[in-house]
Amino acid sequence: MTLNHYAYNIRNIARAGQGNSDDDSLDIRQVKFWVNAWRAVGVLQRTEYGKQIDPQLVQDLGVIPLETVDVADSSCPPVEYGCTIKKIILPKLVDFPYNRGIVFVGKIDKRTQFIIDSADTTMFKEATQFGALTSRVYMVGNTMYVKLSAKDKGLKYINVRGVFEDPESVATYVAPGCDAKCYDSSVDEYPMPLGMYDFVTKNILMTELNMTLQTAEDELNNAKSEQGVESPIKG
């Protein structure tokens, strides 16, 4: 299903099935934002306690060129540490612990995987007997640093797959030197299994839309709807 399928269906439910309306204050762009946000929340709950990540949630960034930088990676001030490393910039991942949002990083054959470390331990793991035999990566913010092993030293491109916070930003992600892609929310498949639809829809209707509709009904801030009916007191 596409993002438009999800978003327009939720808006139609909120309108009680009345269809399009010229005076509707519920912007479809807002509904799409909610779908993205609650998808990210639902992904975390769906994969708790070591459960596998559904393949339908995963997006492929394709072939990404590596950039060579000093390990300090500082342009202001322009300070160098004296050693070089490769890096790429990723779209923001869903907030999984321990970089679980990265499903695969490795060679462009999409099978040969690199080891994902944390920035503060990678130097110690690399110094072990077999630690330097495999290429390693670590994240600092949205930047992925790639330490290539001796056998991979000549690599210029890698492949990354993961679960990203904003699927549209992945669809329009473009490597340097390549043409920008076009994202069409009415045609392109949205990376969410249908099994998450119920969770996303219920939370938008009960949390986001309930708050929005209540606010819209009391534009004069007088505890009454604009039809003159006093709002019920909750609690």
N, CA, C and O of each residue as an XYZ file, in Angstrom:
940
protein
N       0.844     -1.204      0.000
C       0.000      0.000      0.000
C       0.876      1.250      0.000
O       2.023      1.211      0.446
N       0.337      2.346     -0.497
C       1.079      3.600     -0.548
C       0.763      4.456      0.672
O      -0.177      4.180      1.417
N       1.569      5.503      0.860
C       1.309      6.437      1.957
C      -0.034      7.128      1.760
O      -0.744      7.385      2.732
N      -0.390      7.429      0.520
C      -1.689      8.051      0.259
C      -2.845      7.147      0.682
O      -3.848      7.626      1.212
N      -2.709      5.839      0.449
C      -3.756      4.909      0.876
C      -4.007      5.035      2.372
O      -5.153      5.149      2.809
N      -2.937      5.015      3.152
C      -3.066      5.104      4.609
C      -3.619      6.460      5.029
O      -4.567      6.537      5.811
N      -3.018      7.536      4.502
C      -3.359      8.884      4.978
C      -4.795      9.273      4.613
O      -5.524      9.781      5.466
N      -5.214      9.046      3.365
C      -6.563      9.438      2.960
C      -7.617      8.580      3.644
O      -8.708      9.062      3.951
N      -7.301      7.321      3.883
C      -8.258      6.471      4.583
C      -8.475      6.958      6.009
O      -9.606      6.987      6.494
N      -7.386      7.343      6.683
C      -7.508      7.855      8.055
C      -8.289      9.157      8.067
O      -9.119      9.375      8.949
N      -8.026     10.038      7.081
C      -8.769     11.302      7.045
C     -10.249     11.061      6.767
O     -11.097     11.755      7.328
N     -10.574     10.096      5.916
C     -11.975      9.795      5.645
C     -12.668      9.241      6.878
O     -13.839      9.540      7.115
N     -11.962      8.435      7.670
C     -12.544      7.924      8.911
C     -12.832      9.087      9.851
O     -13.887      9.131     10.483
N     -11.891     10.033      9.947
C     -12.077     11.198     10.817
C     -13.255     12.052     10.363
O     -13.898     12.703     11.186
N     -13.545     12.056      9.066
C     -14.678     12.815      8.522
C     -15.981     12.018      8.584
O     -17.014     12.470      8.091
N     -15.929     10.849      9.182
C     -17.088      9.960      9.270
C     -17.567      9.552      7.883
O     -18.767      9.410      7.645
N     -16.592      9.361      6.948
C     -16.922      8.888      5.620
C     -17.597      9.894      4.734
O     -18.253      9.504      3.767
N     -17.468     11.187      5.019
C     -18.149     12.220      4.234
C     -17.398     12.604      2.963
O     -17.896     13.407      2.174
N     -16.195     12.039      2.751
C     -15.452     12.325      1.526
C     -14.785     13.676      1.563
O     -14.588     14.246      2.636
N     -14.434     14.198      0.398
C     -13.723     15.466      0.312
C     -14.624     16.629      0.676
O     -15.829     16.614      0.422
N     -14.011     17.640      1.280
C     -14.736     18.843      1.673
C     -13.853     20.047      1.472
O     -12.689     20.035      1.872
N     -14.389     21.101      0.853
C     -13.601     22.295      0.562
C     -13.207     23.047      1.821
O     -12.185     23.732      1.849
N     -14.021     22.917      2.866
C     -13.728     23.673      4.090
C     -13.079     22.805      5.169
O     -13.083     23.168      6.346
N     -12.527     21.669      4.772
C     -11.895     20.763      5.724
C     -10.575     21.362      6.212
O      -9.729     21.746      5.404
N     -10.401     21.440      7.526
C      -9.186     22.024      8.092
C      -8.100     20.979      8.335
O      -6.994     21.327      8.749
N      -8.398     19.707      8.084
C      -7.432     18.640      8.336
C      -6.560     18.446      7.103
O      -6.983     17.828      6.126
N      -5.354     18.970      7.153
C      -4.425     18.920      6.027
C      -3.888     17.499      5.853
O      -3.461     16.869      6.821
N      -3.912     17.000      4.626
C      -3.433     15.644      4.373
C      -1.950     15.521      4.679
O      -1.485     14.431      5.013
N      -1.190     16.614      4.574
C       0.234     16.576      4.912
C       0.429     16.313      6.399
O       1.394     15.658      6.794
N      -0.491     16.826      7.234
C      -0.425     16.558      8.663
C      -0.696     15.085      8.947
O      -0.038     14.476      9.791
N      -1.661     14.521      8.243
C      -1.988     13.103      8.438
C      -0.796     12.233      8.034
O      -0.489     11.251      8.709
N      -0.130     12.587      6.946
C       1.043     11.826      6.509
C       2.156     11.909      7.544
O       2.850     10.924      7.794
N       2.329     13.087      8.149
C       3.324     13.223      9.211
C       2.998     12.292     10.374
O       3.892     11.646     10.921
N       1.724     12.221     10.752
C       1.322     11.333     11.847
C       1.577      9.870     11.487
O       2.025      9.093     12.330
N       1.297      9.498     10.253
C       1.536      8.107      9.823
C       3.011      7.764      9.978
O       3.351      6.699     10.494
N       3.890      8.662      9.534
C       5.331      8.427      9.672
C       5.733      8.309     11.137
O       6.496      7.419     11.512
N       5.207      9.227     11.969
C       5.588      9.255     13.382
C       5.124      7.999     14.114
O       5.896      7.401     14.865
N       3.871      7.593     13.904
C       3.357      6.422     14.620
C       3.895      5.124     14.038
O       3.944      4.107     14.730
N       4.297      5.150     12.772
C       5.011      3.993     12.215
C       6.305      3.781     12.982
O       6.638      2.650     13.338
N       7.046      4.871     13.244
C       8.310      4.759     13.973
C       8.097      4.211     15.381
O       8.891      3.404     15.865
N       7.021      4.652     16.036
C       6.700      4.140     17.381
C       6.308      2.670     17.304
O       6.736      1.859     18.125
N       5.498      2.338     16.320
C       5.040      0.963     16.179
C       6.150     -0.010     15.856
O       6.119     -1.164     16.283
N       7.138      0.456     15.097
C       8.290     -0.399     14.765
C       9.007     -0.826     16.037
O       9.391     -1.988     16.174
N       9.190      0.104     16.964
C       9.883     -0.218     18.213
C       9.114     -1.270     19.009
O       9.705     -2.218     19.525
N       7.802     -1.102     19.108
C       6.991     -2.053     19.865
C       6.926     -3.414     19.172
O       6.913     -4.455     19.829
N       6.885     -3.391     17.851
C       6.753     -4.635     17.077
C       8.011     -5.496     17.172
O       7.948     -6.712     16.988
N       9.141     -4.874     17.456
C      10.410     -5.611     17.476
C      11.013     -5.701     18.871
O      12.215     -5.925     19.011
N      10.187     -5.527     19.911
C      10.691     -5.644     21.280
C      11.141     -7.069     21.582
O      10.712     -8.035     20.950
N      12.021     -7.159     22.570
C      12.484     -8.451     23.091
C      13.122     -9.330     22.018
O      12.935    -10.546     22.001
N      13.876     -8.695     21.124
C      14.642     -9.450     20.142
C      13.864     -9.977     18.954
O      14.380    -10.799     18.197
N      12.611     -9.515     18.770
C      11.834     -9.980     17.625
C      12.468     -9.478     16.331
O      13.059     -8.399     16.288
N      12.334    -10.275     15.292
C      12.918     -9.938     13.997
C      12.234     -8.712     13.385
O      11.036     -8.495     13.571
N      13.019     -7.916     12.652
C      12.479     -6.764     11.945
C      11.817     -7.247     10.656
O      12.436     -7.964      9.870
N      10.573     -6.858     10.440
C       9.832     -7.257      9.249
C      10.530     -6.712      8.002
O      10.839     -5.521      7.949
N      10.784     -7.547      7.005
C      11.465     -7.080      5.783
C      10.753     -5.917      5.094
O      11.392     -5.125      4.402
N       9.420     -5.807      5.280
C       8.675     -4.730      4.641
C       8.983     -3.359      5.236
O       8.642     -2.336      4.644
N       9.628     -3.331      6.406
C      10.012     -2.070      7.035
C      11.354     -1.555      6.529
O      11.710     -0.396      6.745
N      12.090     -2.431      5.856
C      13.476     -2.141      5.477
C      13.527     -1.427      4.130
O      12.813     -1.783      3.193
N      14.400     -0.400      4.054
C      14.642      0.309      2.796
C      16.113      0.209      2.431
O      16.980      0.188      3.304
N      16.387      0.148      1.135
C      17.737     -0.036      0.606
C      18.229      1.289      0.028
O      17.578      1.872     -0.838
N      19.378      1.761      0.511
C      19.948      3.013      0.016
C      20.738      2.827     -1.272
O      21.204      3.803     -1.861
N      20.890      1.596     -1.708
C      21.573      1.335     -2.967
C      23.084      1.420     -2.848
O      23.643      1.159     -1.783
N      23.738      1.780     -3.926
C      25.201      1.876     -3.980
C      25.610      3.282     -3.541
O      25.238      4.274     -4.168
N      26.383      3.350     -2.453
C      26.749      4.640     -1.858
C      28.257      4.831     -1.963
O      29.013      3.973     -1.508
N      28.713      5.935     -2.553
C      30.157      6.192     -2.633
C      30.723      6.602     -1.275
O      30.096      7.354     -0.529
N      31.910      6.101     -0.968
C      32.586      6.437      0.281
C      33.391      7.726      0.118
O      34.020      7.956     -0.915
N      33.360      8.552      1.146
C      34.140      9.789      1.171
C      35.309      9.612      2.140
O      35.121      9.117      3.251
N      36.501     10.008      1.732
C      37.681      9.901      2.596
C      37.853     11.192      3.388
O      37.896     12.280      2.815
N      37.953     11.059      4.725
C      38.135     12.221      5.596
C      39.167     11.884      6.667
O      39.484     10.717      6.898
N      39.681     12.921      7.314
C      40.506     12.714      8.498
C      39.604     12.217      9.620
O      38.427     12.573      9.665
N      40.131     11.407     10.519
C      39.289     10.848     11.583
C      38.694     11.925     12.486
O      37.666     11.696     13.125
N      39.323     13.089     12.545
C      38.761     14.189     13.335
C      37.510     14.748     12.670
O      36.622     15.263     13.349
N      37.436     14.650     11.343
C      36.286     15.105     10.556
C      35.829     16.503     10.985
O      34.650     16.735     11.256
N      36.787     17.418     11.037
C      36.511     18.772     11.502
C      36.857     19.779     10.408
O      37.990     19.838      9.930
N      35.856     20.569     10.024
C      36.082     21.611      9.028
C      36.189     23.000      9.658
O      36.737     23.923      9.056
N      35.664     23.135     10.865
C      35.745     24.417     11.559
C      35.857     24.172     13.062
O      34.862     23.871     13.721
N      37.087     24.302     13.610
C      38.330     24.669     12.934
C      38.879     23.490     12.110
O      38.585     22.333     12.413
N      39.671     23.782     11.074
C      40.208     22.730     10.202
C      41.386     22.006     10.834
O      42.540     22.210     10.457
N      41.068     21.150     11.809
C      42.094     20.417     12.555
C      42.151     18.978     12.075
O      41.112     18.364     11.832
N      43.351     18.433     11.935
C      43.511     17.047     11.510
C      44.188     16.223     12.597
O      45.073     16.697     13.309
N      43.739     14.966     12.702
C      44.344     14.032     13.653
C      45.533     13.316     13.030
O      46.475     12.943     13.728
N      45.486     13.124     11.710
C      46.615     12.503     11.014
C      46.325     11.138     10.429
O      47.182     10.556      9.764
N      45.116     10.611     10.667
C      44.725      9.320     10.096
C      43.436      9.524      9.299
O      42.609     10.363      9.654
N      43.270      8.763      8.232
C      42.078      8.907      7.407
C      41.110      7.749      7.622
O      41.482      6.667      8.078
N      39.850      8.021      7.274
C      38.786      7.031      7.404
C      37.737      7.350      6.347
O      37.697      8.467      5.830
N      36.905      6.401      6.030
C      35.816      6.615      5.084
C      34.543      6.978      5.841
O      34.371      6.609      7.003
N      33.650      7.709      5.165
C      32.386      8.037      5.813
C      31.273      8.209      4.791
O      31.523      8.441      3.608
N      30.023      8.090      5.277
C      28.826      8.429      4.511
C      27.831      9.070      5.480
O      27.915      8.865      6.690
N      26.896      9.842      4.944
C      25.828     10.445      5.743
C      24.536      9.689      5.447
O      24.165      9.516      4.286
N      23.853      9.240      6.499
C      22.620      8.473      6.340
C      21.400      9.319      6.692
O      21.505     10.244      7.498
N      20.253      9.018      6.104
C      19.002      9.575      6.630
C      18.804      9.074      8.063
O      19.369      8.049      8.448
N      18.003      9.796      8.849
C      17.839      9.424     10.258
C      17.160      8.063     10.396
O      16.122      7.797      9.789
N      17.773      7.222     11.204
C      17.228      5.898     11.490
C      16.167      5.973     12.573
O      16.151      6.909     13.372
N      15.270      4.975     12.601
C      14.357      4.834     13.729
C      15.187      4.606     14.990
O      16.246      3.980     14.936
N      14.705      5.114     16.121
C      15.502      5.131     17.356
C      15.579      3.766     18.047
O      15.179      3.628     19.203
N      16.088      2.776     17.344
C      16.359      1.485     17.962
C      17.582      1.600     18.868
O      18.479      2.392     18.578
N      17.645      0.833     19.956
C      18.889      0.783     20.728
C      19.964     -0.009     20.001
O      19.666     -0.919     19.227
N      21.200      0.342     20.256
C      22.358     -0.410     19.734
C      22.376     -0.509     18.205
O      22.793     -1.523     17.644
N      21.923      0.546     17.547
C      21.979      0.601     16.075
C      21.235     -0.539     15.386
O      21.606     -0.941     14.283
N      20.199     -1.060     16.019
C      19.431     -2.149     15.403
C      18.694     -1.704     14.147
O      18.239     -2.531     13.358
N      18.579     -0.372     13.967
C      17.927      0.131     12.771
C      18.733     -0.130     11.507
O      18.192     -0.097     10.401
N      20.033     -0.392     11.671
C      20.871     -0.748     10.526
C      20.757     -2.260     10.319
O      21.275     -3.046     11.114
N      20.088     -2.648      9.267
C      19.869     -4.074      9.003
C      21.066     -4.690      8.294
O      21.415     -5.845      8.535
N      21.695     -3.905      7.413
C      22.853     -4.412      6.670
C      23.741     -3.250      6.277
O      23.251     -2.208      5.842
N      25.055     -3.424      6.428
C      26.046     -2.529      5.838
C      27.202     -3.401      5.368
O      27.740     -4.198      6.138
N      27.580     -3.249      4.113
C      28.633     -4.104      3.583
C      28.887     -3.824      2.118
O      28.632     -2.723      1.630
N      29.389     -4.826      1.421
C      29.748     -4.663      0.020
C      28.492     -4.586     -0.853
O      27.398     -4.969     -0.438
N      28.683     -4.080     -2.069
C      27.540     -3.861     -2.948
C      26.975     -5.154     -3.518
O      26.004     -5.120     -4.274
N      27.564     -6.292     -3.168
C      26.939     -7.564     -3.533
C      25.734     -7.864     -2.660
O      25.008     -8.831     -2.891
N      25.524     -7.002     -1.627
C      24.391     -7.079     -0.695
C      24.408     -8.341      0.172
O      23.391     -8.708      0.759
N      25.577     -9.009      0.250
C      25.699    -10.227      1.056
C      26.875    -10.177      2.019
O      26.789    -10.693      3.134
N      27.986     -9.550      1.591
C      29.193     -9.510      2.420
C      29.082     -8.375      3.423
O      29.179     -7.202      3.063
N      28.878     -8.732      4.678
C      28.528     -7.759      5.710
C      29.743     -7.288      6.495
O      30.677     -8.057      6.722
N      29.731     -6.022      6.909
C      30.738     -5.466      7.805
C      30.235     -5.575      9.245
O      29.044     -5.780      9.480
N      31.142     -5.436     10.194
C      30.789     -5.489     11.616
C      30.393     -4.092     12.088
O      31.094     -3.117     11.817
N      29.270     -4.002     12.793
C      28.798     -2.724     13.331
C      29.256     -2.611     14.782
O      28.848     -3.402     15.632
N      30.097     -1.631     15.056
C      30.632     -1.385     16.397
C      30.067     -0.082     16.947
O      29.324      0.625     16.266
N      30.427      0.220     18.179
C      30.183      1.545     18.736
C      31.486      2.333     18.652
O      32.570      1.749     18.642
N      31.380      3.655     18.592
C      32.556      4.493     18.370
C      33.609      4.347     19.467
O      34.803      4.481     19.201
N      33.175      4.073     20.699
C      34.116      4.036     21.822
C      34.764      2.672     22.042
O      35.647      2.547     22.891
N      34.349      1.648     21.299
C      34.940      0.317     21.489
C      35.586     -0.251     20.233
O      36.293     -1.257     20.303
N      35.355      0.374     19.098
C      35.825     -0.224     17.844
C      37.342     -0.377     17.785
O      37.833     -1.335     17.189
N      38.096      0.541     18.386
C      39.554      0.452     18.325
C      40.072     -0.748     19.118
O      41.088     -1.345     18.761
N      39.363     -1.097     20.200
C      39.791     -2.238     21.014
C      39.459     -3.561     20.323
O      40.252     -4.502     20.355
N      38.289     -3.624     19.704
C      37.900     -4.844     18.998
C      38.773     -5.070     17.766
O      39.096     -6.207     17.420
N      39.145     -3.987     17.118
C      39.993     -4.094     15.941
C      41.391     -4.588     16.307
O      42.076     -5.190     15.479
N      41.818     -4.332     17.558
C      43.167     -4.696     17.992
C      43.288     -6.153     18.430
O      44.384     -6.613     18.749
N      42.161     -6.890     18.449
C      42.228     -8.300     18.817
C      42.839     -9.121     17.680
O      43.102     -8.599     16.597
N      43.059    -10.398     17.938
C      43.779    -11.245     16.992
C      43.137    -11.270     15.610
O      43.827    -11.192     14.594
N      41.812    -11.379     15.579
C      41.122    -11.461     14.292
C      40.296    -10.210     13.999
O      39.586    -10.157     12.995
N      40.385     -9.215     14.864
C      39.526     -8.042     14.739
C      39.754     -7.219     13.492
O      38.825     -6.586     12.990
N      40.971     -7.216     12.982
C      41.289     -6.381     11.823
C      41.045     -7.088     10.493
O      41.295     -6.520      9.430
N      40.555     -8.327     10.552
C      40.355     -9.085      9.314
C      39.071     -8.691      8.587
O      38.912     -8.967      7.398
N      38.159     -8.046      9.312
C      36.865     -7.665      8.736
C      36.680     -6.159      8.842
O      37.047     -5.555      9.849
N      36.117     -5.556      7.812
C      35.831     -4.120      7.847
C      34.778     -3.826      8.913
O      33.889     -4.636      9.173
N      34.902     -2.637      9.528
C      34.025     -2.268     10.627
C      33.438     -0.878     10.393
O      34.028     -0.046      9.704
N      32.268     -0.646     10.977
C      31.645      0.677     10.896
C      31.165      1.087     12.281
O      30.924      0.244     13.145
N      31.031      2.391     12.479
C      30.415      2.921     13.704
C      29.699      4.216     13.366
O      30.027      4.891     12.390
N      28.712      4.553     14.193
C      27.881      5.720     13.945
C      28.205      6.833     14.929
O      28.437      6.584     16.112
N      28.220      8.066     14.427
C      28.244      9.277     15.248
C      27.136     10.169     14.698
O      27.286     10.779     13.639
N      26.031     10.240     15.421
C      24.867     10.930     14.880
C      24.352     10.197     13.662
O      24.127      8.988     13.710
N      24.163     10.923     12.563
C      23.715     10.300     11.317
C      24.868      9.987     10.379
O      24.648      9.630      9.221
N      26.104     10.120     10.870
C      27.288      9.842     10.054
C      27.816      8.446     10.353
O      28.040      8.091     11.510
N      28.011      7.669      9.312
C      28.595      6.334      9.460
C      30.054      6.388      9.011
O      30.360      6.759      7.878
N      30.948      6.008      9.928
C      32.375      5.938      9.612
C      32.738      4.489      9.309
O      32.324      3.569     10.013
N      33.515      4.306      8.255
C      33.843      2.963      7.759
C      35.347      2.751      7.835
O      36.115      3.448      7.172
N      35.767      1.772      8.657
C      37.178      1.403      8.757
C      37.382      0.123      7.958
O      37.004     -0.963      8.399
N      37.982      0.261      6.778
C      38.146     -0.882      5.891
C      39.324     -1.753      6.311
O      40.365     -1.254      6.737
N      39.139     -3.054      6.182
C      40.224     -3.993      6.457
C      41.217     -3.958      5.297
O      40.954     -3.348      4.261
N      42.346     -4.611      5.480
C      43.389     -4.603      4.444
C      42.873     -5.182      3.128
O      43.207     -4.676      2.056
N      42.072     -6.225      3.200
C      41.569     -6.864      1.970
C      40.505     -6.016      1.274
O      40.256     -6.191      0.081
N      39.862     -5.077      2.030
C      38.823     -4.225      1.453
C      39.325     -2.809      1.183
O      38.532     -1.917      0.882
N      40.614     -2.605      1.287
C      41.175     -1.252      1.240
C      40.802     -0.487     -0.021
O      40.695      0.738      0.018
N      40.606     -1.168     -1.118
C      40.306     -0.485     -2.372
C      38.830     -0.205     -2.609
O      38.475      0.320     -3.665
N      37.963     -0.536     -1.665
C      36.528     -0.337     -1.869
C      36.180      1.147     -2.000
O      36.670      1.985     -1.242
N      35.345      1.445     -2.955
C      34.895      2.818     -3.157
C      33.397      2.991     -2.879
O      32.911      4.112     -2.734
N      32.679      1.873     -2.808
C      31.230      1.936     -2.627
C      30.796      0.866     -1.610
O      31.420     -0.188     -1.487
N      29.717      1.168     -0.894
C      29.115      0.183      0.000
C      27.598      0.220     -0.162
O      27.050      1.106     -0.818
N      26.937     -0.753      0.444
C      25.476     -0.812      0.444
C      24.979     -0.770      1.888
O      25.557     -1.404      2.771
N      23.902     -0.017      2.120
C      23.308      0.083      3.454
C      21.803     -0.124      3.339
O      21.149      0.455      2.472
N      21.263     -0.961      4.228
C      19.817     -1.162      4.340
C      19.424     -0.956      5.798
O      20.171     -1.314      6.708
N      18.246     -0.377      6.011
C      17.837     -0.127      7.383
C      16.386      0.290      7.498
O      15.649      0.339      6.513
N      15.992      0.590      8.739
C      14.647      1.083      9.039
C      14.789      2.568      9.386
O      15.381      2.920     10.407
N      14.247      3.423      8.536
C      14.480      4.849      8.652
C      13.228      5.572      9.145
O      12.098      5.140      8.916
N      13.474      6.684      9.827
C      12.387      7.418     10.471
C      11.415      8.009      9.457
O      10.201      7.943      9.650
N      11.937      8.582      8.388
C      11.098      9.199      7.361
C      11.330      8.477      6.037
O      12.324      8.743      5.361
N      10.442      7.579      5.657
C      10.641      6.816      4.420
C      10.807      7.702      3.187
O      11.523      7.329      2.258
N      10.161      8.866      3.161
C      10.272      9.740      1.997
C      11.699     10.256      1.824
O      12.176     10.400      0.698
N      12.387     10.536      2.947
C      13.765     11.021      2.853
C      14.678      9.955      2.259
O      15.685     10.281      1.631
N      14.336      8.696      2.452
C      15.121      7.599      1.869
C      14.840      7.493      0.374
O      15.746      7.252     -0.423
N      13.588      7.674      0.009
C      13.216      7.586     -1.404
C      13.898      8.673     -2.222
O      14.186      8.477     -3.402
N      14.156      9.815     -1.600
C      14.797     10.931     -2.305
C      16.286     11.023     -1.999
O      16.952     11.964     -2.431
N      16.812     10.051     -1.257
C      18.235     10.041     -0.923
C      19.047      9.869     -2.202
O      18.783      8.968     -2.999
N      20.027     10.731     -2.388
C      20.790     10.680     -3.630
C      22.278     10.726     -3.314
O      22.732     11.557     -2.527
N      23.026      9.831     -3.931
C      24.470      9.807     -3.766
C      25.093     10.931     -4.582
O      24.550     11.316     -5.618
N      26.230     11.462     -4.127
C      26.895     12.530     -4.882
C      27.160     12.108     -6.328
O      27.656     11.012     -6.588
N      26.819     13.004     -7.266
C      27.029     12.718     -8.677
C      25.860     12.048     -9.362
O      25.880     11.846    -10.576
N      24.830     11.698     -8.587
C      23.657     11.044     -9.160
C      22.485     12.016     -9.216
O      22.466     13.011     -8.491
N      21.516     11.732    -10.068
C      20.332     12.567    -10.190
C      19.379     12.288     -9.029
O      19.262     11.158     -8.555
N      18.709     13.336     -8.589
C      17.738     13.193     -7.503
C      16.573     12.312     -7.958
O      16.140     12.382     -9.108
N      16.076     11.488     -7.045
C      14.959     10.621     -7.351
C      13.642     11.365     -7.111
O      13.599     12.362     -6.391
N      12.597     10.869     -7.715
C      11.267     11.457     -7.536
C      10.432     10.518     -6.671
O      10.339      9.324     -6.954
N       9.826     11.063     -5.615
C       8.992     10.248     -4.726
C       7.533     10.609     -4.952
O       7.167     11.784     -4.901
N       6.716      9.628     -5.197
C       5.290      9.831     -5.422
C       4.527      9.008     -4.392
O       4.468      7.782     -4.483
N       3.941      9.694     -3.410
C       3.258      8.994     -2.310
C       1.982      8.304     -2.767
O       1.387      7.542     -2.004
N       1.551      8.556     -3.995
C       0.355      7.894     -4.504
C       0.688      6.618     -5.269
O      -0.201      5.829     -5.589
N       1.981      6.419     -5.563
C       2.394      5.264     -6.366
C       3.414      4.389     -5.640
O       3.296      3.164     -5.646
N       4.418      5.014     -5.016
C       5.503      4.259     -4.387
C       5.009      3.503     -3.158
O       4.237      4.024     -2.353
N       5.468      2.278     -3.036
C       5.081      1.428     -1.898
C       5.595      2.030     -0.595
O       6.750      2.448     -0.511
N       4.736      2.073      0.421
C       5.125      2.603      1.730
C       5.676      1.463      2.577
O       5.034      0.417      2.679
N       6.865      1.637      3.196
C       7.507      0.525      3.917
C       6.889      0.252      5.290
O       7.485      0.539      6.328
N       5.687     -0.306      5.267
C       5.020     -0.680      6.512
C       4.116     -1.868      6.239
O       3.267     -1.791      5.350
N       4.269     -2.967      6.974
C       3.388     -4.114      6.767
C       1.962     -3.774      7.159
O       1.738     -2.960      8.055
N       1.003     -4.389      6.496
C      -0.399     -4.107      6.767
C      -0.771     -4.433      8.209
O      -1.739     -3.891      8.742
N      -0.006     -5.313      8.834
C      -0.275     -5.660     10.227
C      -0.094     -4.506     11.197
O      -0.599     -4.560     12.318
N       0.619     -3.460     10.786
C       0.803     -2.290     11.643
C      -0.267     -1.230     11.415
O      -0.323     -0.236     12.138
N      -1.111     -1.438     10.417
C      -2.120     -0.428     10.071
C      -3.054     -0.138     11.241
O      -3.356      1.021     11.529
N      -3.509     -1.188     11.909
C      -4.444     -1.011     13.026
C      -3.823     -0.174     14.141
O      -4.476      0.716     14.685
N      -2.569     -0.454     14.483
C      -1.872      0.297     15.534
C      -1.738      1.768     15.154
O      -2.039      2.652     15.955
N      -1.286      2.023     13.932
C      -1.075      3.405     13.480
C      -2.391      4.169     13.429
O      -2.470      5.301     13.906
N      -3.427      3.558     12.852
C      -4.716      4.225     12.694
C      -5.344      4.555     14.043
O      -5.807      5.675     14.260
N      -5.360      3.582     14.948
C      -5.984      3.810     16.259
C      -5.279      4.927     17.022
O      -5.938      5.757     17.649
N      -3.966      4.958     16.976
C      -3.243      5.990     17.722
C      -3.441      7.380     17.121
O      -3.508      8.366     17.856
N      -3.534      7.467     15.814
C      -3.792      8.769     15.194
C      -5.194      9.253     15.537
O      -5.375     10.415     15.899
N      -6.196      8.370     15.426
C      -7.575      8.765     15.698
C      -7.799      9.096     17.170
O      -8.512     10.048     17.487
N      -7.203      8.328     18.063
C      -7.456      8.512     19.491
C      -6.567      9.568     20.131
O      -6.965     10.213     21.100
N      -5.364      9.746     19.593
C      -4.415     10.667     20.221
C      -4.310     11.988     19.461
O      -4.581     13.052     20.017
N      -3.924     11.917     18.220
C      -3.675     13.128     17.447
C      -4.973     13.815     17.035
O      -5.155     15.006     17.286
N      -5.872     13.066     16.404
C      -7.085     13.673     15.885
C      -8.047     14.083     16.983
O      -8.739     15.092     16.850
N      -8.105     13.330     18.053
C      -8.963     13.703     19.169
C      -8.563     15.062     19.708
O      -9.420     15.904     19.977
N      -7.256     15.283     19.869
C      -6.755     16.559     20.357
C      -7.011     17.659     19.333
O      -7.423     18.758     19.703
N      -6.774     17.380     18.046
C      -6.941     18.383     17.001
C      -8.403     18.804     16.865
O      -8.703     19.994     16.765
N      -9.305     17.835     16.863
C     -10.714     18.149     16.691
C     -11.268     18.902     17.892
O     -12.089     19.805     17.727
N     -10.835     18.548     19.087
C     -11.273     19.282     20.262
C     -10.823     20.729     20.207
O     -11.581     21.633     20.557
N      -9.589     20.952     19.768
C      -9.066     22.310     19.659
C      -9.833     23.098     18.604
O     -10.158     24.266     18.816
N     -10.123     22.470     17.475
C     -10.828     23.165     16.400
C     -12.255     23.522     16.789
O     -12.774     24.548     16.350
N     -12.894     22.696     17.600
C     -14.275     22.948     17.986
C     -14.407     24.118     18.947
O     -15.480     24.715     19.032
N     -13.352     24.462     19.670
C     -13.421     25.533     20.656
C     -12.462     26.652     20.284
O     -11.540     26.972     21.034
N     -12.691     27.242     19.116
C     -11.784     28.254     18.613
C     -11.788     29.520     19.464
O     -10.797     30.250     19.487
N     -12.898     29.790     20.169
C     -12.995     30.991     20.997
C     -12.439     30.783     22.396
O     -12.404     31.715     23.199
N     -11.999     29.551     22.692
C     -11.420     29.227     24.001
C     -12.372     29.569     25.146
O     -11.970     30.146     26.157
N     -13.647     29.201     24.966
C     -14.648     29.516     25.983
C     -15.295     28.265     26.556
O     -16.365     28.329     27.162
N     -14.626     27.107     26.354
C     -15.119     25.817     26.842
C     -16.433     25.424     26.190
O     -17.139     24.551     26.696
N     -16.774     26.064     25.063
C     -17.983     25.711     24.329
C     -17.616     25.485     22.871
O     -16.671     26.077     22.351
N     -18.378     24.621     22.228
C     -18.180     24.471     20.792
C     -18.767     25.684     20.094
O     -19.486     26.467     20.714
N     -18.471     25.849     18.815
C     -18.955     27.027     18.105
C     -20.449     26.949     17.810
O     -21.033     27.900     17.290
N     -21.074     25.801     18.145
C     -22.529     25.699     18.048
C     -23.203     26.117     19.346
O     -24.427     26.069     19.468
N     -22.376     26.533     20.329
C     -22.922     27.012     21.574
C     -23.121     25.947     22.617
O     -23.680     26.220     23.680
N     -22.671     24.723     22.338
C     -22.831     23.623     23.285
C     -21.605     23.553     24.166
O     -20.477     23.502     23.678
N     -21.830     23.549     25.460
C     -20.697     23.513     26.385
C     -20.010     22.170     26.315
O     -20.660     21.124     26.334
N     -18.680     22.203     26.232
C     -17.910     20.972     26.149
C     -18.014     20.197     27.449
O     -18.033     20.798     28.523
N     -18.083     18.858     27.374
C     -18.164     18.057     28.597
C     -16.893     18.166     29.409
O     -15.799     18.278     28.857
N     -17.044     18.132     30.737
C     -15.902     18.188     31.620
C     -15.374     16.784     31.829
O     -16.110     15.871     32.205
N     -14.088     16.631     31.578
C     -13.472     15.306     31.728
C     -12.806     15.195     33.090
O     -12.358     16.187     33.666
N     -12.750     13.985     33.585
C     -12.026     13.775     34.825
C     -12.892     13.105     35.870
O     -12.432     12.853     36.984
